[in-house]
Amino acid sequence: MMNKPNQPSLLLTTSSTLKVPILQPHHSHSITAQQNPIKRYNHALYKWTQQLLAHASKQQEQEIMQVKDQSKALSSSHQISSQKALLN
């Protein structure tokens, strides 16, 4: 594999003698998200995913609180019925 002079590459050396070339696109830093539709899409997908995860975690917290409240209610009603049974 020959590298073109205007496409610099980095070599990663692992513990063995294997060398893996990593091609760096030329002038990749000059492409902004507005100019590159793939970057725009990836950014929008990232933002949507973050919003979805935030919504899911809020919903999960609410469900956990509901289960805790139900558990407390069941526990207290069980204690009351146990105390009534002991009194009779």
DSSP file (Angstrom, degrees, kcal/mol; ACC not computed):
  #  RESIDUE AA STRUCTURE BP1 BP2  ACC     N-H-->O    O-->H-N    N-H-->O    O-->H-N    TCO  KAPPA ALPHA  PHI   PSI    X-CA   Y-CA   Z-CA
    1    1 A M              0   0    0      0, 0.0     2,-0.4     0, 0.0     0, 0.0   0.000 360.0 360.0 360.0 119.4    0.0    0.0    0.0
    2    2 A M        -     0   0    0      0, 0.0     2,-0.4     0, 0.0     0, 0.0  -0.803 360.0-138.7-100.5 137.6    1.6    3.2   -1.2
    3    3 A N        -     0   0    0     -2,-0.4     6,-0.0     2,-0.0    20,-0.0  -0.765  16.6-126.1 -93.2 137.7    0.7    6.5    0.5
    4    4 A K    >   -     0   0    0     -2,-0.4     3,-1.8     3,-0.1    -1,-0.0  -0.531  26.2-116.1 -75.3 151.0    0.3    9.6   -1.7
    5    5 A P  T 3  S+     0   0    0      0, 0.0    -1,-0.1     0, 0.0    -2,-0.0   0.804 113.9  50.2 -62.5 -29.1    2.5   12.5   -0.6
    6    6 A N  T 3  S+     0   0    0      1,-0.2    -2,-0.0     2,-0.0    -3,-0.0   0.296  99.6  71.4 -94.1  12.5   -0.5   14.7    0.4
    7    7 A Q  S <  S-     0   0    0     -3,-1.8    -1,-0.2    18,-0.1    -3,-0.1  -0.783  73.9-162.8-122.5  86.9   -2.2   12.0    2.5
    8    8 A P        -     0   0    0      0, 0.0    16,-1.7     0, 0.0     2,-0.3  -0.334   6.0-159.5 -68.0 150.7    0.0   11.6    5.6
    9    9 A S  E     -A   23   0A   0     14,-0.2     2,-0.4    -6,-0.0    14,-0.2  -0.938   9.9-138.3-129.9 154.8   -0.5    8.4    7.7
   10   10 A L  E     -A   22   0A   0     12,-2.0    12,-2.6    -2,-0.3     2,-0.5  -0.848  14.8-142.2-106.9 147.0    0.3    7.5   11.2
   11   11 A L  E     -A   21   0A   0     -2,-0.4     2,-0.5    10,-0.2     8,-0.0  -0.949   8.0-158.8-112.1 127.0    1.7    4.1   12.2
   12   12 A L  E     -A   20   0A   0      8,-1.7     8,-1.7    -2,-0.5     2,-0.6  -0.892   7.5-157.1-100.0 129.7    0.6    2.4   15.3
   13   13 A T  E     -A   19   0A   0     -2,-0.5     6,-0.2     6,-0.2     4,-0.1  -0.931   8.0-163.4-109.5 122.9    3.0   -0.2   16.6
   14   14 A T        -     0   0    0      4,-1.3     0, 0.0    -2,-0.6     0, 0.0  -0.230  44.6 -84.1 -89.5-174.3    1.6   -2.9   18.9
   15   15 A S  S    S+     0   0    0     -2,-0.1     2,-0.1     2,-0.1    -1,-0.1   0.779 117.4  56.6 -65.8 -24.6    3.5   -5.2   21.2
   16   16 A S  S    S-     0   0    0      2,-0.1    -2,-0.1     1,-0.0     0, 0.0  -0.184 108.6 -93.8 -89.9-167.4    4.2   -7.5   18.2
   17   17 A T  S    S+     0   0    0     -4,-0.1     2,-0.3    -2,-0.1    -2,-0.1   0.351  82.9 123.5 -92.1   7.5    5.9   -6.4   15.0
   18   18 A L        -     0   0    0      1,-0.0    -4,-1.3     2,-0.0     2,-0.5  -0.519  44.3-163.1 -71.7 130.4    2.6   -5.7   13.3
   19   19 A K  E     -A   13   0A   0     -2,-0.3    -6,-0.2    -6,-0.2    -2,-0.1  -0.971   1.0-162.9-117.4 126.9    2.3   -2.1   12.0
   20   20 A V  E     -A   12   0A   0     -8,-1.7    -8,-1.7    -2,-0.5     2,-0.3  -0.930  12.3-141.3-112.0 118.3   -1.1   -0.7   11.1
   21   21 A P  E     -A   11   0A   0      0, 0.0     2,-0.6     0, 0.0   -10,-0.2  -0.610   9.8-159.2 -78.2 136.0   -1.3    2.4    8.9
   22   22 A I  E     -A   10   0A   0    -12,-2.6   -12,-2.0    -2,-0.3     2,-0.3  -0.953  14.2-142.0-114.1 112.1   -4.1    4.9    9.8
   23   23 A L  E     -A    9   0A   0     -2,-0.6   -14,-0.2   -14,-0.2   -12,-0.0  -0.570   8.9-155.8 -78.5 131.1   -4.9    7.1    6.9
   24   24 A Q        -     0   0    0    -16,-1.7     3,-0.1    -2,-0.3     2,-0.1  -0.929  21.1-123.6-105.2 119.7   -5.6   10.7    7.8
   25   25 A P    >   -     0   0    0      0, 0.0     3,-1.3     0, 0.0     2,-0.2  -0.375  32.9-106.8 -63.7 139.9   -7.8   12.5    5.3
   26   26 A H  T 3  S-     0   0    0      1,-0.3   -19,-0.1     2,-0.1   -20,-0.0  -0.483  96.8  -1.3 -71.1 132.0   -6.1   15.6    4.0
   27   27 A H  T >  S+     0   0    0     -2,-0.2     3,-1.0     1,-0.1     4,-0.3   0.788  81.6 146.4  60.4  32.0   -7.7   18.9    5.3
   28   28 A S  G X   +     0   0    0     -3,-1.3     3,-1.0     1,-0.2    -2,-0.1   0.800  65.2  62.6 -67.7 -26.0  -10.3   17.0    7.3
   29   29 A H  G 3  S+     0   0    0      1,-0.2    -1,-0.2    -4,-0.2    -3,-0.1   0.706  94.1  62.1 -71.9 -18.2  -10.1   19.7   10.0
   30   30 A S  G <  S+     0   0    0     -3,-1.0     2,-0.6     2,-0.1    -1,-0.2   0.603  82.2  92.2 -84.9  -9.9  -11.4   22.3    7.5
   31   31 A I    <   -     0   0    0     -3,-1.0     2,-0.2    -4,-0.3    -4,-0.0  -0.750  63.4-162.9 -87.3 119.9  -14.7   20.6    6.9
   32   32 A T     >  -     0   0    0     -2,-0.6     4,-1.4     1,-0.1     3,-0.5  -0.484  33.9-104.6 -95.6 170.7  -17.3   21.9    9.3
   33   33 A A  T  4 S+     0   0    0      1,-0.2     7,-0.4     2,-0.2     8,-0.1   0.814 120.5  57.6 -64.0 -30.2  -20.7   20.3   10.2
   34   34 A Q  T  4 S+     0   0    0      1,-0.2    -1,-0.2     5,-0.1    -3,-0.0   0.840 110.2  43.4 -69.9 -31.0  -22.5   22.8    8.0
   35   35 A Q  T  4 S+     0   0    0     -3,-0.5    -1,-0.2     1,-0.2    -2,-0.2   0.724 109.1  61.9 -85.5 -21.7  -20.5   21.8    5.0
   36   36 A N     X  -     0   0    0     -4,-1.4     4,-2.1     1,-0.1     3,-0.2  -0.902  61.9-163.9-113.7 111.9  -20.7   18.1    5.6
   37   37 A P  H  > S+     0   0    0      0, 0.0     4,-2.6     0, 0.0     5,-0.2   0.821  91.7  56.7 -63.9 -29.7  -24.1   16.5    5.5
   38   38 A I  H  > S+     0   0    0      2,-0.2     4,-2.8     1,-0.2     5,-0.2   0.914 108.0  47.1 -67.5 -41.3  -22.8   13.3    7.2
   39   39 A K  H  > S+     0   0    0      2,-0.2     4,-2.4     1,-0.2    -1,-0.2   0.893 112.3  50.8 -65.8 -38.5  -21.5   15.3   10.2
   40   40 A R  H  X S+     0   0    0     -4,-2.1     4,-2.5    -7,-0.4    -2,-0.2   0.934 112.5  46.4 -62.0 -46.0  -24.8   17.2   10.3
   41   41 A Y  H  X S+     0   0    0     -4,-2.6     4,-2.7     1,-0.2    -2,-0.2   0.929 112.8  49.2 -62.6 -46.3  -26.7   13.9   10.4
   42   42 A N  H  X S+     0   0    0     -4,-2.8     4,-2.3     1,-0.2    -1,-0.2   0.893 112.0  48.8 -61.6 -40.3  -24.4   12.4   13.0
   43   43 A H  H  X S+     0   0    0     -4,-2.4     4,-2.6     2,-0.2    -1,-0.2   0.918 112.4  47.5 -66.3 -43.3  -24.8   15.5   15.2
   44   44 A A  H  X S+     0   0    0     -4,-2.5     4,-2.5     1,-0.2    -2,-0.2   0.908 112.6  49.5 -63.8 -40.9  -28.6   15.5   14.9
   45   45 A L  H  X S+     0   0    0     -4,-2.7     4,-2.4     2,-0.2    -2,-0.2   0.892 110.5  50.7 -64.5 -39.6  -28.6   11.8   15.7
   46   46 A Y  H  X S+     0   0    0     -4,-2.3     4,-2.4     2,-0.2    -2,-0.2   0.935 111.7  46.9 -62.4 -47.2  -26.4   12.3   18.7
   47   47 A K  H  X S+     0   0    0     -4,-2.6     4,-2.2     1,-0.2    -2,-0.2   0.913 113.1  49.1 -62.7 -42.8  -28.7   15.1   20.0
   48   48 A W  H  X S+     0   0    0     -4,-2.5     4,-2.5     1,-0.2    -1,-0.2   0.907 110.9  50.3 -62.9 -42.0  -31.8   13.0   19.5
   49   49 A T  H  X S+     0   0    0     -4,-2.4     4,-2.6     2,-0.2    -2,-0.2   0.904 109.6  50.7 -63.5 -41.8  -30.2   10.0   21.2
   50   50 A Q  H  X S+     0   0    0     -4,-2.4     4,-2.3     2,-0.2    -1,-0.2   0.913 111.7  47.6 -62.6 -42.4  -29.2   12.2   24.2
   51   51 A Q  H  X S+     0   0    0     -4,-2.2     4,-2.4     2,-0.2    -2,-0.2   0.902 112.1  50.2 -64.6 -40.6  -32.8   13.5   24.5
   52   52 A L  H  X S+     0   0    0     -4,-2.5     4,-2.6     2,-0.2    -2,-0.2   0.916 111.5  47.8 -64.1 -43.6  -34.2   10.0   24.2
   53   53 A L  H  X S+     0   0    0     -4,-2.6     4,-2.5     2,-0.2    -2,-0.2   0.895 111.5  50.5 -64.9 -40.0  -31.9    8.7   26.9
   54   54 A A  H  X S+     0   0    0     -4,-2.3     4,-2.1     2,-0.2    -2,-0.2   0.921 112.6  46.7 -63.7 -43.2  -32.8   11.6   29.2
   55   55 A H  H  X S+     0   0    0     -4,-2.4     4,-2.5     1,-0.2    -2,-0.2   0.916 112.7  50.0 -64.5 -42.6  -36.5   11.0   28.7
   56   56 A A  H  X S+     0   0    0     -4,-2.6     4,-2.5     1,-0.2    -2,-0.2   0.893 110.4  49.3 -64.6 -39.8  -36.1    7.3   29.3
   57   57 A S  H  X S+     0   0    0     -4,-2.5     4,-2.3     2,-0.2    -1,-0.2   0.892 111.4  49.2 -69.1 -37.0  -34.1    7.8   32.5
   58   58 A K  H  X S+     0   0    0     -4,-2.1     4,-2.2     2,-0.2    -2,-0.2   0.922 112.7  48.2 -63.9 -42.9  -36.8   10.3   33.8
   59   59 A Q  H  X S+     0   0    0     -4,-2.5     4,-2.2     1,-0.2    -2,-0.2   0.898 111.2  50.4 -64.4 -39.9  -39.5    7.8   33.0
   60   60 A Q  H  X S+     0   0    0     -4,-2.5     4,-2.5     2,-0.2    -1,-0.2   0.901 108.6  52.0 -65.6 -40.7  -37.6    5.0   34.7
   61   61 A E  H  X S+     0   0    0     -4,-2.3     4,-2.4     1,-0.2    -1,-0.2   0.910 109.7  49.9 -60.9 -41.9  -37.1    7.1   37.8
   62   62 A Q  H  X S+     0   0    0     -4,-2.2     4,-2.2     1,-0.2    -2,-0.2   0.910 111.0  48.9 -63.4 -41.7  -40.8    7.8   37.9
   63   63 A E  H  X S+     0   0    0     -4,-2.2     4,-2.3     2,-0.2    -2,-0.2   0.897 110.3  51.2 -65.4 -39.4  -41.6    4.1   37.6
   64   64 A I  H  X S+     0   0    0     -4,-2.5     4,-2.4     1,-0.2    -1,-0.2   0.915 110.1  49.4 -63.1 -42.7  -39.1    3.2   40.3
   65   65 A M  H  X S+     0   0    0     -4,-2.4     4,-2.6     2,-0.2    -1,-0.2   0.891 109.9  51.5 -64.4 -38.5  -40.8    5.8   42.6
   66   66 A Q  H  X S+     0   0    0     -4,-2.2     4,-2.6     2,-0.2    -2,-0.2   0.920 110.7  48.0 -63.3 -43.0  -44.2    4.4   41.9
   67   67 A V  H  X S+     0   0    0     -4,-2.3     4,-2.6     2,-0.2    -2,-0.2   0.903 111.9  49.9 -64.8 -40.7  -43.0    0.9   42.7
   68   68 A K  H  X S+     0   0    0     -4,-2.4     4,-2.6     2,-0.2    -2,-0.2   0.924 111.6  48.5 -62.6 -43.7  -41.5    2.1   46.0
   69   69 A D  H  X S+     0   0    0     -4,-2.6     4,-2.5     2,-0.2    -2,-0.2   0.916 112.8  47.7 -62.6 -43.1  -44.7    3.9   46.9
   70   70 A Q  H  X S+     0   0    0     -4,-2.6     4,-2.7     2,-0.2     5,-0.2   0.902 111.4  51.3 -63.6 -40.3  -46.8    0.8   46.1
   71   71 A S  H  X S+     0   0    0     -4,-2.6     4,-2.6     2,-0.2    -2,-0.2   0.914 110.7  47.9 -63.7 -43.0  -44.3   -1.3   48.1
   72   72 A K  H  X S+     0   0    0     -4,-2.6     4,-2.8     2,-0.2     5,-0.2   0.916 112.1  49.9 -63.1 -42.6  -44.6    1.0   51.1
   73   73 A A  H  X S+     0   0    0     -4,-2.5     4,-2.3     2,-0.2    -2,-0.2   0.921 113.2  45.5 -63.5 -43.8  -48.4    1.0   50.9
   74   74 A L  H  X S+     0   0    0     -4,-2.7     4,-2.2     2,-0.2    -1,-0.2   0.906 113.3  50.7 -65.0 -40.8  -48.5   -2.8   50.8
   75   75 A S  H  X S+     0   0    0     -4,-2.6     4,-2.3    -5,-0.2    -2,-0.2   0.922 112.1  45.9 -64.0 -44.5  -46.0   -3.0   53.6
   76   76 A S  H  X S+     0   0    0     -4,-2.8     4,-2.3     1,-0.2    -1,-0.2   0.896 113.2  49.1 -68.5 -38.5  -48.0   -0.7   55.8
   77   77 A S  H  X S+     0   0    0     -4,-2.3     4,-2.3    -5,-0.2    -1,-0.2   0.864 111.2  50.9 -68.3 -33.4  -51.3   -2.4   55.1
   78   78 A H  H  X S+     0   0    0     -4,-2.2     4,-2.3     2,-0.2    -2,-0.2   0.903 110.2  49.4 -67.4 -40.8  -49.7   -5.7   55.8
   79   79 A Q  H  X S+     0   0    0     -4,-2.3     4,-2.5     2,-0.2    -2,-0.2   0.912 111.0  49.7 -63.8 -41.9  -48.4   -4.4   59.1
   80   80 A I  H  X S+     0   0    0     -4,-2.3     4,-2.3     1,-0.2    -2,-0.2   0.932 112.6  46.2 -63.3 -45.3  -51.9   -3.0   60.1
   81   81 A S  H  X S+     0   0    0     -4,-2.3     4,-2.0     1,-0.2    -1,-0.2   0.860 112.2  51.7 -67.7 -33.0  -53.6   -6.3   59.2
   82   82 A S  H  X S+     0   0    0     -4,-2.3     4,-1.9     2,-0.2    -1,-0.2   0.906 110.4  48.3 -67.0 -41.1  -50.9   -8.2   61.2
   83   83 A Q  H  X S+     0   0    0     -4,-2.5     4,-1.9     2,-0.2    -2,-0.2   0.892 111.0  50.5 -66.4 -39.1  -51.4   -6.0   64.2
   84   84 A K  H  X S+     0   0    0     -4,-2.3     4,-1.6     1,-0.2    -1,-0.2   0.899 109.7  51.2 -64.3 -39.3  -55.2   -6.5   64.0
   85   85 A A  H  < S+     0   0    0     -4,-2.0    -1,-0.2     1,-0.2    -2,-0.2   0.878 109.8  49.8 -66.1 -36.7  -54.7  -10.2   63.8
   86   86 A L  H  < S+     0   0    0     -4,-1.9    -1,-0.2     1,-0.2    -2,-0.2   0.858 109.2  51.8 -69.5 -34.7  -52.5  -10.2   66.9
   87   87 A L  H  <        0   0    0     -4,-1.9    -1,-0.2     1,-0.2    -2,-0.2   0.803 360.0 360.0 -72.0 -28.8  -55.0   -8.1   68.9
   88   88 A N     <        0   0    0     -4,-1.6    -1,-0.2    -5,-0.1    -2,-0.2   0.466 360.0 360.0 -85.9 360.0  -57.9  -10.5   68.1
